[in-house]
Structures are given as structure tokens and as C-alpha cells.
């Protein structure tokens, strides 16, 4: 687990690093990341520690050692952040932006040997720094990260101490450097909202009661991982330690501009305000404090220049002056919300109504809550019954949320499916020609396209992943090469290309073919612009302020790009016939000029000079439709800054009337249209990224809309698609959720506009779940372990598939895992819960109606983590095997007739056992055990003697940090083999078994980043076991997991 600390240097760090300490045995959660060598030293043996005399190799900002020496982070320093009445950091922004040497001139008499380190920072800075920073800007960050040789104090040490002084006048000599440093930092993209980690070697729990408001005035160095906790260079495993888990909203990663290029250091800016959410002590002398960053009501840190943003949300009219570079990360958050998938909209039913023309077509909107930061939306028919579904992509929780729309616009409860990191756009089409609607989702965060095939009943298969260009933001799906297979075109914001991916016909795609276009493509539309019966593309480029036309060829290739300039920075494009000449025209939003630009099309595919129409502030998404039934095409525009949607009624000649504005939710970013309540009247759905809602504006029939209804979905919805998923003729919705990295399906119920999504409150920090029929009604129920409040939650299903009964039961401390089976032979499903915090398991007996009135506890090894149930001694009674992470043991608890268990028998295995499986490894008809040992990169084999005693374990090597294990006969030789997921080196190990319980040298297969879980099964019906591996990239291990999940399928060779 890694953790970083406040950006200060302590006087005695070198002494701490020279100590020899034991390997940390204090894991906090099951999803830890293995320890890494941050200093490019050799991998450490268990009780060894490198001695170094070179302070430049060690990033002292990563540790706060509590001492009384000057410059250290003492309790008083920390409390100054909490209780000190410090004023805001102002006036430095008035300073001129100077080269690094001049910016630091006033510090020469304050910082020792400063010129030497300025030269070092400039020498290390490349001629073309990352993130479009200047050399001096990048070097200013690098200078901050440099470690001064002892006995001198580093720049960051003195700067951070001065930032915490009561008198702001003492900060004035730093103003010019702060101007350069903060100018550079605010140009870096904010990382997505997630938890970062920081700590100190002191118990500060009493100073951070829940509800306390905290302001950290210094630059705070943090990390997104917790591996440093396992590295004795840092927090170590003894003594009092406090770990801060911060839900950050505006952190910047500085690795590309740091002296420590191998460390993923994240900076929180001065004036970071937070509220203490909770505390947790998973081990002696270790305290975890959960902080949630909030936007302060008053300015604590003045932005370094006009138009700069400190937080990722829009604060003022930064878009007025284009001379400032808009950070890519923040720009993406807004742009992807403006993507409207034209091909998906083409799947909605045509609406033919005769109604009177009205001049004010919409009333106040209906608003629905979604997840965190909904960014983009699309429509589609996912079921076989023409049911329309809205899909919303949530940037904040990495998920696709499906909202199924009923006959009157209501939605059913969502199902959730894992997707990738930062989904940006989605499109719906039938990719495998089975007449069932599928999904394609682009992921800005991991540069992938995921294909998710639908089964036609509202259920989706595991995703198939493809590498796209850098930062894909927009998708369209059409048959570009006339082979009756739906292809994909992707706009890649980072690599400034569009990629076409040809469909093989079975839902699989060929490698992408790239076409270079302008700077930062933000939106795609497709049409036949030159009347040659071949599909063409129109791409809006945000930074170039233009639209690029690519004419299609019969084989799916595209010609030379043709450039049409428009005003300002283009973010979204829609295609339609706006002057009634039967030629496709374009309308483009220009966010920084508050206008839309109309380009009327000619028959030969050229376009006339643009015509501008005014909108409200920051038009970021646009859609076209007949809102007032007058045969002239109208547009609806989402205005992000004004929290509104504008409807501009078409005149019929390519121009529009004065917009009519409707207030929606906070920071709306995308809009879709459709008939959501089956009344043949067009409605609108707007996603609101600032309040995680969607607003539904239902058409009354004359173009007006009803009042809004709000729904909360997920944590950060980013795009929507609608369609028919479950054959009930009611429109459903899919929403991608960026923060949780899943997509949700909401099925329509035919009663209201949208049924509230299926969200159920359980305990604090739910850690695992098991599904079974606990009340004998043939319905699937759920049991969830709640790690932070020491309970389990039982949710019983009723007749309509919705959980309606919740019961909580107290168990041991920090429950982390649960299994179910019939342990007392009464044909009722009982529970066994593993309690990580007090070294026990709890057995809960079912009374048959889903209640668990009897609970029995058993002590096992230190920090138990995983459990399996099996009859190990062949007496027809279920026994238990529990791995204990802290004591390096497996505990066997033999079952008795009444469901009780005997005193555990412990067997020593390898270091830090993490997972286990069972199988007959030596063909003696007795179940043996295999345990994955995360701490020493082995599996331990324990052969069963037949009486539930086991032989001394024999260890076999695996890859680095094995996290999960499964068993099957992978090579069809009738001997049980093992497959191990190795989190630390992104591999799986296959250990082929021999008849006597011995295993061969492992075979290795490369996986994605951070393989965490592995299962086996026959996926392609060839009677050979295949494997599925989930891959976790760095995630938020706080009170709820926010990790990237990828699924990889390994098919057994024929």
C-alpha cells in the first residue's frame, strides 16, 4: 500500500532511513497494491534495508516523520492547518510571469545554494515539456521536487512552512516563484475525482473528529496507491501512524515534471479544504482518517491568472479569452458531455404528429438524478421489442448507466456492469448481427474501446476491449464499407486522429486505421454530404475552431480532409437539413463565443460560409428535432455555464429564432431526445454533471414541457443511450458511470417518467456480497459485508425483482468476506463471515425466512481474509478453511452435525496468504488445498491425509504478488492444474499438475494492468476450461472501491 505525505522535509529523515526494520505486516484492505521499489534499488529482502547517502534518490516529501526538529511535520504543524485562522493566499497573481531564474531572485538569501538547484531543474527539463508547459513552468515544478543535500533545507520545506505562517507578509518574497509554479500546476489536468493518500508517523485521530473542517495550507504530496505502507522506507509497520484518505477533486499529477520520474506523485494545492468523514483503526497504532475535499465558500487560493481554474468545475467566464491554454483534462470533462451519437439517434422510431405550431415549446424541465458528473448521452433500442433506452456516461464513477423508458417514460431499476476508466462516449448498434442491440463505449482514461454484446433480455455479456488512439472522446457506428456489418469511427482527442474499426461480423473488430485531422477533435457526425451514396464524416476540432470533412470511399477509406473554419472552440456538432433543400447541413456549438454556427451544405459536399446564432453561456451539446411540428428543423442546446437548455426554433432557411431557455440542473453537459412516454411527442433528457442528475423535459404536444422529475444514478454518469432491453415495449436506459467504472441498466416500468434507479443503502464501506435464495421464495437475495460498521446487511427480494426488506446483523470487527451454504443440514442457506479486524469468523444460521437469529463466533489466525467450505474429512459435514494474512496460516475448522465447528487446526503456509482453492491434486480422492502467498510470490500445496489433517505445505513459485487462484484440468491430462493471477507483474501463472501432487515450473501469460481475480470455466462450449481475469488499475481504496476493472478471456487451445 502506498501513501504520501505533506510536502515538508524533516530534519532526521536520513536517520530513519538508515534503520533496519521488519517488513510491514499491517495490510489495510484486501485490494492493496504490492510494495514497489521507489528508489531504483534492488528488491529488498524481508529484514534488510538499503543504506544510502544520496538524498537526491529519496523523495522525502513522501513521509512526514513526527519530530520536534525544524521543518518536520509535528502535531502542531498539522493542527495549524485545522485550527489556525490563516488568511487566503492572495496578491501573488499580480506578479509578472518571469523565467525561473528571475522568479527565484528574491529567494537567494532565504534558500541555501538555490542557483545550483535552479540550474539542475532547468537541465533536467526537456526542450518540449509535457502538457504544453513552457520550459520555465515545467522546471518550476521540478525545482519544487528537488531534495537539497544535508544540512540545507529544500525549497519545498521552507515554502510549505512559510505557507503555514500566520503572517502572509512572510510569503511575499515567494510571490514571483508562486506565480510561476501555480501557473504551471493549474495548466495540468485535474485527475478524476478519487481518493489519494497521505500520512504521518503520529496518532492524530483525536484531533480529527468526524465533522471537523480541515484546511491544508501547504502543498500536499499524495499518491493514488498505498504501496508505501509496505515499504519500510516510508511509514513502516511499528509505532503510531495516521493515514489520511482524501477524496480529492482537484489534485494534479506531477510525474512528468518531477525529479522523481518513477513516482506517481500527486499534489494538492494550498488552501485545500476538507471535512472529516470518519475514522477507522484496522490495527494497533494504525489510524485511518477519511477526508472529503469540498469547494470553499470563500477564496482560499487566488487563481494565478485570469481564466485559470483551481477546481475542475466552471467558476467564471474563463472562456472569454482564448489566449490562455485550456487544460486538456478539464476540457475533456466538458467536451465528452457534448457528444451526441447520431447513429444511435437514428434507431428511434419516426414520429409523425399533426399539431399546431407554438412559439414557446417547453415548460420547466423534469430533472432526474444520475451518478457523478454525467457527461454524454445517446439513445438506442436494445431489446427486440423496439423499447427505447437512454444511456448516460458518468465521468465520475466510470460507468454506463442504462435507463429503460416505459410507455409513459418511467424507468426500471438498473443493472450494473463493469467497464473501463473514464468512459467518454457510447453508441448502440447490432454489432454481431443477432438482431439484439449492443454497446460500444470509448474510454478517455485508458485509451480503449469496449464492445458489450447484448443478449436481448436486458442482460449484457463481458466486454471485449480494443486499443484506440489517445483519449478517445466520440464514437459513431455505421456500415462504412458496405459489407452489411456495423463499423466504428472514433475521434481521438489526444492523438488528433480519427480511427475507423471495421467489423468482422461477429462483434469482433479489426485493428483501427487512423486518419490525422486537426487539434483536439471533439465531436463526430456521419452523413452522405456529396450525394455519392458513400458515408462521409464531419469532425469538429476544439482548438482549431474548424470543421473537417472526410469524404468516404466505397471500401470504407476516406479522402483528404477539407477544412471549414467557424468561430471559436467547437465542442459539439449536429447534422440535419436546416434550410429544407434536401441537403445535409451542419450546426456547430462554439463554447467560448456563446454561439452556434450553421454551415449549409451544397449538393457537391461543399459548405457555405457559416451563419451564427446566439445562445446562452457555454453551449456544449446540441441536438436537432422537430419540437413545434412546423416541418422546420429546430435545435436544442445545452448551456453549461447557465445551467440551462435553449431551444432555437428553425425558420426554414438555415437561421433560427431567438432562443427560449429552460433551467435544468447544475452544469448540464449533454442532451438527447426521444419519445420517452409513448405519447408520440418529442421529449428531452439532459445530463447535469454538477449534481449527478438527469433532467427530463416531457413534451405536452404543442412543444411545451412538463415540470422536472429528478433521479440519482451512480456516482458520475457520463453518457446515456436508450433502447429496448427486456422485451416489454417500455423504453430502458443505459448509463455509464465513470467513478464506479460500471454501466447501469434502468428498465422502464410503465408508470412514471423514470423509475428511480435501483440503489440500496447498506452499511459503511461494503466489502463483499453473496447472492442466494435465503427465504425459500425462489428469488435471489443478497448479503453484503460492511467493513467499517462491523455488520452485514441482508436484502430480501420480493416478487418483482426488487429488494424490499433490509436487515442488519452485527458480526465481528471489519468483516471482509462472506460465503453461504447449509452448514447444519436443515436445507436453509447459512452464512460464514470473515472478520478481518478481530481475527474471527461468524457463523449465522438461517431460520428459513431470511432471518439469521443465531450467530456463533470462532477465533482463527491473525487477519483472516478468505474462506472456503468443503467436506475435508469425508464425514458428509461441511468444514471450513480460512487463510489468515497476518499469521501466515490456514485454519481448518471441522464441521459438526448441528452446524457448529471444532477448534481450528492451524497450518503454516507462505508469507501473507491471500486466497485459496481446493482440488484433488494427487488423485487420492481427497480434497487438497492450494494457497496463494502474496508476500513471497508462491503457492503452498497442502495435501489432505483423509482425516482433515494436512501434510506440511510445499511451496511453488508464481509471479509477483499472487492475488487470486483457481484450479482445473487445463491441459486435459486428468490432473488438476492451478492458475494464479499475479498482481505485481501483470501475469497469470499456470502450474501444471502431476499425478503425485507435484507441480511443474509455471508458465506465464501476460495480462492487463493489475490482475486481481481469476476464474475458470468453459466459455466456448469446447469442453475445455478457459479463464477470465479481471485487471485492476490503480484505484481508490477508501470507504468504497473505485477501481478499474477489465475482463480478459483466455480460451483453451483446441
N, C-alpha and C positions, 0 to 999 in steps of 0.2 A: 504494500500500500504506500503511495507516495503522498507527501504533504510538504507544502512550502509555507514559509513564514514571512513575517513582516520584514520589509526591506531595510534592515539595520544590521550592522556588523558588531559583534560582541568582542570584548577585549580578550576573552580566554578561549575563543573557538579552537585555536590551534592545540591547546592543551586537551580539549575534549576529543579532538580527532586522533590524538596520539594514544588514547586509552584503548586497551583491549577489552572488548565487551562481547557477551554472548549474543548469538543470533536471536532476533526478536521472536517471541512465541505468542504475540498478542494480536491475532487477527481480529478484525472488527466485523467483517461481513463475509458472506460466502463468495462474493463477487470480487474479491481482491485481485489486484494485478500483481504478478510476481515481482520480486525485487529486481531492480536493474542497476547496473554499474554506471553511475552518472559521471564518473571521473576518468573513464577510459582506462581504469586499472584492470588487472587480471581479475577474473571472478574469485570472490573471497571464499575461502574455506570457512567452516562453521564457526570456529572460535579464533579466527585470525582477522587482523585489520591492517590495512596499509598505513604506513607512516610516510608522510610527505612533508617536504619543506618548501614546497612551491605553492604559495597561497593562490596563485592565478589559476590553479587546477580545480579549486574548490569554490563553489558558489555559496558563500556564507549567508547570502540573503535567504537561503532555503531553511535556515534554522534560527530560532530565537532561543538562546540559552539564557535562562534566568540567573543573572548575577548582579552584583552591585557595581560592576566596573563601568566605566564611562562608555556610552554607546550601546550598551546592551538593552534588551527589552525586558525591563523589570515589571513587576506587578504595577508599580506606579506609572510607568510608561503606558501600559495598557489602560489603566484607569483614567489617565489623562484623556484618552480617546473617548471614554464613556462619560466622565463627569466634568471634564474641562469645558469652560464656557469660552471656546475659541471663536474668533470671528471668521467670516468667509475669506477665501483666498481671492483677492481682487487686485486690480490695477496693473498686474504684471502684463496683461494683454495689451496695454497701451504701449509697451516697449516695441521697438522695431525688430523685425526678424533679421538676425545677423548670422554670419558664419560662426562656426563653433568656437574658433579662437577668440573672436571678439565678444561672443556671448558669455564667455567664461572669464573675461579680463578682470572683472570686479571680484572674482573669487581667488585670484592668485595669492593673496595674503591670508586667505581663510583655509584653503585646501592645499596641503603639502604636495610639492612636486607635481602640480596639476598639469603643467605643459607636457611633461613626459607622457602622461596617460592620454592627453588630448591627441598627441601625435600617434600613439598606439591605436586609439579608436579610429582615427582617420585612415591609418594604414590598413586596418582590418576591414574597412568598409569598401565594398566593390564599387566600380565606376557606375554601375547601374543597379542601385539597391532595389530590393523587393518593394512591392506595394506602392510603387511610383513615388517613393520618397526621394528627396534630394540627398546628396552625399552628406551634407551637414546635418540634416534631420536624422538620417539613419545613424550617423556617428554620435549624435547626442544621446540616443538610446543606448548605444554600445558603451559610451563613456559611463553612463549610469550603472551598467552591469559590471564594470571592471573592479577587480579587487586590488587594493593598494598593498604593497609589501609592508610588513610589520616594521616599525611600530606605528606607521602612519594610518590614519583613518581614511577609509574610502569615501568618495564623493557621496554615494547614496547614504552612508551612515550619517554624515554631518547634515545633509539636506533633510533627511527624514526627521532628525532630531530638531532641526530648526522649524520644520512644518508643524511641530507639536508645541512650539513655544507660545506663551500667552501673548507676547507682543509680536504683531505682524510686521513691525518695523525691522525686526531682525531678519526677516525674509527678503527685504528689499535688495540686498546685493545679489540674490539669486534670480531676480526677476527676468533678466535677459536670457539666462540659461533656461529658466522655466518656460519662457515664451517659445524657445526653440524645441525643447523637449516635449511639451504638451502639444505643440503644433504637430509634431511627428506622431505622437501617440493617438491623437484624435483622428488622424488620417488612416490609421489602421482600422480594419473592420472589427466591429464588436463580434466576439464569438457568440453563438446562440445561447439563450438563457440556460444555464446549467449550474451545477454545484462545483465549486473549487474549494481547495483545502489549504489550511494554514494552521500552524501550531506553535506551541511554546512548552518548554520543559518546566512547567509550573501548574499547580492546580488552581485554575481561575474560576471554577464552577460557581463559587459563592458570589462572585462579582458579576455574574451574567444570569440573573433570574429571568425566567420567561416573561416576555412583555417589555423588557428593557430596550430602550433606543440606544444604539451604538453608532458613533461616527469615528471612522478611522481616517485620521488627517494625513498620515504619511502615504507614500506609495507602498502598496502591499503586494509582495511577491507571493504567488499562489501556484497551484498546479491542478490539473483536471484529474490526476490519478493519485493514488495513495501508496505507491510503492516505497516511498522513502521511509515509511514507518517500519519496514522490514530491513532497512539498511542502517547499520549501526553508526554510520557517519552522521546520521541525522537524528531522529527522535529517540532511537534506541528502544530497549524493552524494559528498562528499570527506572524507578523514580517517578515522581509526579509528572504527568504530561496532559496537556489540554489540546485537543484537536478541534479546530473551528471548521465547520462545514457551511459554506456560504453559498446561498442561491444568488449568484451574480447575474446582473442584467446588462452590464456594460464593460465587462472585462476585455482586455486586449492581450493577445498572444504576441510575444516579442522575440520568439526564437530566431527569426530571420534577421534580427538586428542586434543580437546579443553576442557577447564574447563567448558565452557558453552555448555553442551551436547544437549540442546534443541534448539539451534540456528543454522541455516544453514548459517554459516559464510563462505565467500569465500575470499581468499587472492589474490591480485595482487602483483607480486614480485617487488622488487626495480628495477628502470630503465624501467618501463612500459611507452612506447612511444605511443602517440595517436595524432590524428588530429581532430580538432573541425569540426563537420559536419554541425550542425545547432543549432538554439536556438528557444525556444517556451515559452510563458508565458500564461498558461491557466487560471491563476487567479492573483489577485492583490498580489504583493510581492512574487510570486512564479515563479521561473525561471527554466526551464529545458534545460540543455545543453547536446547535443548528441555528444559523443566522440567515435571515432573508433580506436581501437588499431591496430598498424602496427608493423611489424618487423623492428627494427632499422637497418640502413645500416652498422653501426659500433657497436661493442660490448659495451653495457652499463652495463651489469651484467655478469661477468665471470662465467661459469658453475662451480659448486663446486667440480667436479671430472671429470676425463677423461671418456668420454662416456655419461655424463649426458646431458640431454636436458632441456633447458629453455622453448623452444617453441615446439609445437606438431609436427612440420614439421622436416624432417631429415636435419641436418646441417652438419654432418660429419660422419665418419665411427665409429659410436658408437657400431656397431655390431661386431667389431673385437675382443672385449674382453668379453667373456661370464660371467666373474666373477661378473659383475655388474647386479643387478636385473633390468630388463626392465619393466617400469611401465605398468600396465595392460591396462589402458585407451588408451595410445598411441599404445601399441602393438595391441589392438583390431582394431584401425583405419586402421592399415596396413593389419592385418590378414584377416578381413572380405572382404577386397578388393580382396584377392586371392582365394576366394571360387568360384568354378565353379560347377554349378549344373549339375551333369552328367545325371540325369534322364530327365532334360529338353532338354539337347542336343540330347537326343535320339529321340525327337519328330521331328527333322528337316528331310527334305527329303533326301534320299540317292542320292548321286551324282556319276554318272558313266561317266567318260570322258576318252578319249584317247588323251593324249598329250605327247609331248616329255619331257624327264627328263631334269630339269635345275638345276644348282648348286647354283644360286643366285635368289631365287624365289620371292623376294619382292623388290619393289621400295620404295621411300619415302612415308610415310603414309598420309592418309587423316584424318584430325582432326576435330571433332565436339565438340562444347561447350555443356556442360551439366550444372547441378547445382553445388552447393558447395560440394566438396570432394566426387566424385564418388568412391565407394568402391568395388562393386561386380557386376557381370553381369550374365545373363542367357538368353537362347533362348526358344521360345515356339510358338505353333500355337494356337492362341486364338480365331480365327474365324473359321467358318465352311468351309472355302474355302482354307485351307492349307496355309494361309498367315502367314509368319514368322514375329515374333516380338522380338525386343531386349528390355529387362527390365534392367534398371540401378538403383541400390540403392544409393541414395545420403545421405551420413552421415551428411552433414552439415545442410540440411533442412528437414530431416525426411520424405522423400517422395519416392514413387516408380514412376519412370518415364517410360512410355511406348513409344517406338519409332517404329512405324509401317513402315515396309520397302516395298517400291514399287517394281515394276518389275525391275527397274534399280537401286534400292537401296535407293530411296528417302523416306522421312518420311512426314507424315501429321502432322498437328498441334496437340498438346497434350490436353487431358482432364485430370483433376486433381481430385484425390480422397483422403480423409484424411486417414492416417494410424497412427502408434504409434511412440514412441520415439526411435530414433537411429536405424532405420532398418538396419539389417546386412546382410541378405541374402534372396533370393526369389527363388521360384520354381514354375513351371507351370504344371498343370495336370488337368484332369477332375475329380473333387472330388465328384460330385453329380450325375455322370452317365447320364448327359443330352446331351452328345456329344458337349459340349461347354467348352472351356478352362477356367480354374480358376487359382487363385493365392494362394500361401501361403507365408507369409513374417515373418521372425524372427526379433525380436526387442531386440537388446542388451541393450537398455536403460531401458525398463520396464519389461523385462523377459516374454514376451508374444509371441505367435504365432497367427497371424491373417489370417483367411481364407476369401478370397474375391471371391465370385462366379460371373462368367461372364454370361452375357445374350446372348452372341453370336453376338452382333452387335457393339462391342466396348464399351459397357456400362457395368459397374460393380455395384453389389449390395453393401450394407453396410457390413462392415467386421464383422465376428464372432470371438471373442477373446478367447484364451486359455492360461492358465498359463503354462510356460515351466520351465526349470531349470534356474539357474542364468547365465545371459549373454549368451544367445543362439547366435551362430555365423554361423552355417552352417545347411542346410536342404537338404534332399533327399526325393524323393517321388517315391514309388514303392508299389506293392502288396506283402507284406511280409508274409501274412498268407493264400494266395491262395483262397481268397473269392471273387475275381474279383472287389475289391474295393481298391482304391489307398490310401496307408497309408503314414505316415510321420516318418522320423527319424531326430532328432535334436541333434547337438553337442552343449553342454553347457559348455562354456569356464570357467565360474566361479565356477560351482559345480563339474567340472571334470567328467561329465557323458555324456552318450547319452541317449536320451529318444525316445521311439517308441510310436506313437499315432495311434491307429487302427481306421480306417474309418468305420462309421456306414452305409455308403452307400448313405446318403442324404446330404453329405457335412459337417456333424457333426462328431466329433471325440470323442473317449473315453479318459479317464484320462491317462496321459503318464505313461509308465513303464520305470524305469530308470535302467541303467547299468553303474556301476563305471568303469572308464578307467584311462588313465594317466593324467598328469598335463597339463592343458590348451589345450584341444582338439581344433584344428583349422580348420580341413577340413574333409569331409566325401566323400567316393565313395562307390558304391554298385555294386556287380557282384557275379556270382557263381564261387567262387575260387576253390572249391573242387569237381566240377562236380557231385553234388548230386541233381541238379535241385531245389536247395533252395538258396535263395538270402543271401549273406554274406555281411559284412561291413568291410571296411578298414578305420581307423581313424588315422590321423596324430596328434601327441601331440607336441605342440611347445616346451614346457620346457623340456620334457623328451628326445627329439631328437629320437623319435621312431615312428613306425607304429604298431597299434594294429589291429589284425584280429579277428573278431567275426563271427563264423560260425552260419548260420541260421538254425533253426529247422522248421518243416513243419507248426507249429502253429504260427509262427512269433516270437518265442522267440529266444534267442541267447545263445551260449555256453560260456565257459570260455575264456577270452581274451588271445591271443597269441601275444608275443612281438617280433618285429624285429627292432633292432637298425639301425639307419642311422647316417650320420654326421650332426651335428649342429641342429639348431632350425627349425623344419619343419613348413611350413606355408600353403602349397597347395599340393594337390595330384591329379593325373590323372591316369585313368586305360585304358589299351589297350594291344593289342598283339604286342609287340615291337620286338620279335625275330621270328615271323612267325611260331609258333608251335601250334597255335590254343588254347593257354592258356592265360588267362588274367594276365598281368604284371602290375606293379605299377611304376610310376615315381613321386618322391617327391622333392619339392624345399627346399633347406636349405639356409635361408636368410643370416645367419651370416658367411657362408663359400663360398658363391657365386658359388654354385654347384647345380646340380640336381643329385639325387641318383636313380638308376634303380634297382628294385627288380624283378627278373624274376620268374614267377610262375611255380610251378610244378603241375602235374595233381592231386595230393592229397591235394592241397590247401596250401602246404608249399611254402616258397620262398627262393631263393638262396641268398647268401651274396650280398650286394649292390655293384653296379658299379657306380662310379662317373664320371660326365662330367661337364666341366667348363661352367659357364655362365658369364654375366656381374654382376654389383653390385646390391645386394639385390634382388635376384629372389623371387617374392612373389606370382605370379599367373602363372598357367600353363594350357595348353590345347593341345590336340592331334588331328592331322588330316593328310590327305594326301595332302601336299602342292605342291609336284612336280610330282605327278602321277606316282610313280615308285613302287607301291604296298608295300613299306616300310613305316611304320607309323612314322610321324615326330611330333615334339612338337614345340609350340611357348611359350616363357617365357617372362613375364613382369618383367623388371628390374627397381625397384622403384628408386634407387639412381641415375642411369644413364639416367633416362628419356627415356628409350628405350624398344624395344621388340626384343628379339632374336629368330631366327628360327634355330632349330637344326634338320637337315635332318637325318632321320634314315638310318642306314646301313643294317638293317635287322637281326642283331644278338643281338640286345639289346643295342648296342652302337650308338653313334651319331657323325656326322661330326662336325668340328669347327663351332661355331655359326655365323650366319650372323645377323648383328644388324641393326635395323631401329629406327631412332629417332622419338619419339612421343611427347606427351605433358608433362608438369611438374608433377612429382610424379605419374606415372601410377601405378595402383594397381590391375587391373583385365583385363581379355581378354575373348572374346567369338569369335566363328567362325560360319560361315554360308554363304549361297549364297544370299547376300543382294540385288543384282541387277538382279537376274534371268538369269544369263548367264552361269549357270552350272559350275562356277568357285568359289572355296572357297575364302572367304574374312575374314578379321579380324576386330573386333571392340575392342578398348582399352579405358578404362575409366581413366582419368587423374585427380587425386584428388586435385592437387595443383592449377590447373587453371580452374577447373569445366568444363571440356570439355570431349568429346569422340573423339577418332581418328579412322577413318575408313580407312583400308588398303584394297583396292579392288584388287582382283586377275585379272591379264590380261589374263591368260590362260596357261602361261608357268611357273606360280608360282610367277611372278613379280607382283608388286602392283603399282597403280597409286598414284598421289600426294594426300595429305590430304585435306579434307574439314572439317571446324570446325563449331560446333554448341553449343550454350549456352542453358542450360536447368536448370531451378530451381536454388537453392542455394547450395545444397550439395548432388549431386547424389551419391548413394552408391551401387546400384546393378541394373542390366539390365536383362530383359527377352524379347525375341522376339516371335512373333506369328501372327496369322491372326485374327483380331478382328472385322472387319466390312464387311466381305464377298465380298471384291473387288479384291481378288487374289494378293494383294500387301502387303508386309511384314510390320507389325507395330511393335512398341517398347513400352515397359513399363519400366519406370524409377522410382525408389523410391527416395524420397527426404528427407534426414534426417533433414535438417534445418527447412523446412516448414511443415514437417510431413504429406506429401501427396504423392500420386504417380501420375505421369503424363502418359497419353497415347498419343503417336505421331503416327498418321495414315499416311501410305505411300501414295504418290501422283503420283508415276509412272514417274517422270520427272528427279529427281536428286537423288544423293546418299541418303541424308536425307533432307527432307524439314525442314527448321528452325522451332523450336517449337513455339507454339502459346503463345508468350509473348507480352503483350501490355503495353506500358508506360502510366501511368495515372499521377495524381498529387502526391504531397508529403504526405506520411502516409495515404494511402487509408483505410477508416474505415468501410464502409458498401457498399453493392451492391444490386441492384434490377434489375430483368430481366423482360422484356415485349416487345411487338411489338410497338415501338414508331413511326415508319414511315409507318405503314399500308402495309408492303410488306410480311406479314405472316412469317417473320423471327424474331428470338429472338434477341433483342438488350440488351445493358447493360448500367446502370448508376451507377457510383461509386462516393462516397463522399470522398474528400481529406482533411483530418483533419488539416494538417499543412499549406496548402496554401489557405485555405478558398474557395475552388472551388468544383464543381462537374465535372466529365468527362462523356460525353455521347459517347458511342461506338455503331455505327450502323452496323448491319450485312448485308452482301451482299448475292448474290445468292448461293455462295459456302460455306456458313457457317463460313466465316472469317470476322472479324471486319475490315472495311476498312476506315471508317470515324470517326475521333475523333473531338469532340467539347467540349471546356471547358467553364464553366459559373461561374462567381463569385457569391457567396452566402454570408451568414453571417460568423462569426468567428468560427472556429473549428467545421465544420459540422460533425456530428457523426452518423446520421441515415437518411434513405430515404424510402419513400413509394410512390406508384403510384396508380392513379385511375382517373376517369373522373370527375373532380370537377365542370366543367362549362357546362356539358351536351351537348358537341359537338362531342361526340364519338371519342375523342382523349385522349390518356393517358397522364395525367399531373403528376407533381411531388410535393411532400411536403418534404422539407429538414429540419431536426432539427439542429440548430446551438448552440452547447453547449457553445461556448466561449462568445457570446454576448446576450444570453437569448432570442433567437428569432427563428422563423421558416420562411422559404422562400417557397413561392408557385410559381412554374414555369409552365406556360401554354404552351402546345404543339400546334404548328401550323399545325400538320398533316404530316409533312415530317421529323419529328425527331428533329426539332429545337425548342428552347424554348426562344422566343424573349421577352416575358413579364414575369417579376419577381416582386412579391409583398412580402413584409416582414411584419411580425406581432410579436410584443413583447409578451412573455409569462413569466413563472416563472424563477427562478434562476437555471441555469444549466439544461436546458431541455435535456432529454435523449432519450425518446422513444415516438412514436406517433402511433395512430391507427385512421382509418377513419370509420365512421358508421353514419347512419341516426338516431340520438338520439331523435329527436322531431317529427318524422313521417311526415315530410313535403316533402319527396322524394328528399331532397338535402343532400348531404354528409356533415357531421360535423366532427370535429377533437377533439381528446382527447390527451393531451400532459402531460407526467409526468415530473416534474422538481425536479431533485435530490437535489438541494441546498435549495429550498424554501419549501420542503415537501408538494407540491401541485399537483393537477391535474387541467389543464386548459381546459375548454370546449370552442371551437370556433364554433359557429353555421354557417353553410354554407348558402349562398345566391344564387340566380338563376345564376348570372354571374360568379360564382366561387370565389367570394370574401368571406371574413369571418367577422363576427361581433367581437366586442371587447371581449376578453376572460373573462370567468367567472371562478374564481379560487375556488377550494375546498381543504380543508386541509385533508391530509392523514397521514400516519405514517412517521417516520424518514427515510430520504434518499430513496424515492421511486425509483425503478429501472426498472420495467416492468409492463405492464398492459394487461388485456384481457377483453373481453366483453361477455355477455351472459344474458339470461333471468333467473335470479336466483330465482325470486318469482312467476314465471308463470303468469305474468300480461301482457304478450305480449309487454313488453318494455325492450329495451336493457340496462342492468345494467353494472357496471364496477367493476373489481377486480384489485387491485394494490399490487404488491409485494414490501414490505418496507425492504430494505436491512439493514437499521440501527437499527431497533428494532425487527427484526425477526417476522414480522406479515404480514398478508394481510388485506387490507382495502376494505370493500364492500360498494359501493355507489349505492343505489337503485334509479332508474330513476322514476321521477314523471310523465313522459309522455310528458312534455313540454321542455325537455332537461335540466331541473333543477334536482338536485340530493339531496337526503337526506344526513344528517350528516353521515360520514363514521363510520362503525362498524368494529373493528379490531378482527382478529382471529390469534392465534399463529401458527407459522410454525417452521421449523428447523432453524439452524443458517445461517444467511446471505442468504436469498432467492434472487436468481438472475433472475429467469425466471418463467413464469406462463402460464398455458393453461387451457381451460375449455372443458368439455364434460360430457356426462352421463356415468360414469364409472361402475355403478352398476345396470344399466338397470331398474331404477325406475322412469324414465321420469323426473327426476330432475337433473339440471345441477350441476356438481361437479367441483372441482378445483384440479389441480396437480401443485405442486411448486417444483422447483429444488433448493435445499439448498446447496450453495457452501461451506459453512463453516463447515458442519459436514457430508458431503458426503451422503446425503439422499434426497429422494423426499417425500413430504408430500401430502397425499390425504385427502382433506376436502370434505366429502360427504354432498351434499346439501339437505336441507329440503324444503318443499313446500313454506314456507313463507320467503325465502331468508336468513334463518339462516343456519349455517354450523356446523357440528358435530366436535368433537375433532379429530385432524388429525391422520391418520395412516401413519406410516413411513416405507420406503423401502430403504435398503442400496444400494448405487451406487458405481461407481468408484471414483477416486480422483478428487474433484473439479467439481461437476455437474454444468454446466453453462447454458445450453439451453435445453428446453423440448418442444416436440410437441406430438400431439396425432393423431391417425388415425387407420383405420382397416388394420392391416398388414397381417393377415392370413385369410381374407375373411370369418370371422365368424360373421360379423355384430355386433361386439363389439369393442369399441375403445381401442386400445393398445397405448403404449407410447414409444418414442425414446428419450433417454437422452444422450447428449454429455458431456463428462467429460474432463475438462482441468486440467492437472497437471501444476506445476509452469512453467510459460512461460516468454518469452522476450517481455515486453510491451514497446517497443521503437517506432521507426517510422514505424515499421511493426510488426504485431503479429507473434510470433513464439511459439505457444502453442501446447501441446499435445492434440489431440482430440481422444477420444474413443467414440464409439456408443454402447449404451446398449438398448436392446429391451425388453420391458415388455409386455408380451401378457396377455390379459384379460382372467381371469379364465372362463372356459365353464359353 
